[in-house]
Amino acid sequence: MKKEAIGRCPVCSHEMDITRLHCSYCETTIQGKFTLCKFCRLTEDQKNFVEVFIKNRGNIKEIEKELGISYPTVRSKLENVIEALGYSVKHEPRVDKKEVLAKLSAGEITAEEAVKLLKEE
C-alpha cells in the first residue's frame, strides 16, 4: 500500500519539500528539491471539501446536505481552499438580513431601501 506524501510539516505546518523520487519498476532514483503540486499543499479537511465539491459539481445545496453544514460555511470553506491554492478572494461584506429587517421594523429605513439592501446580497 502506497502512502500519500504530506504537504505540510506536522510540527510547524509549513510546506514540505520532496527531496527524493524513486521508480519501483526500473529502480531509478532521482534526488533533488521538488515542490509539491498546489493540491498536495491542502490540509486533509480542504482536500475532503474539494472532493465533495467536485463530486457534487459545485451544487451548494448538495454540498450542504452531504457535509451537514450551512451555506455560509460552504462559502467559507471554498474561500479557504481558494486562498490555500494561492488565489486572492474578494471578501465582500455580506448583508445581515436580520439587521435590515430590524431597521425596517424600527422605521430607520424604508421598504424600498430594505429591498435594495437585500438584493445586494
Stockholm file with secondary structure:
# STOCKHOLM 1.0

chainA/1-121         MKKEAIGRCPVCSHEMDITRLHCSYCETTIQGKFTLCKFCRLTEDQKNFVEVFIKNRGNIKEIEKELGISYPTVRSKLENVIEALGYSVKHEPRVDKKEVLAKLSAGEITAEEAVKLLKEE
#=GR chainA/1-121 SS CCCCCCSBCTTTCCBCCEEEEECTTTCCEEEEEECCCGGGGSCHHHHHHHHHHHHTTTCHHHHHHHHTCCHHHHHHHHHHHHHHTTCCCCCCCCCCHHHHHHHHHTTSSCHHHHHHHHHTC
#=GC SS_cons         CCCCCCSBCTTTCCBCCEEEEECTTTCCEEEEEECCCGGGGSCHHHHHHHHHHHHTTTCHHHHHHHHTCCHHHHHHHHHHHHHHTTCCCCCCCCCCHHHHHHHHHTTSSCHHHHHHHHHTC
//
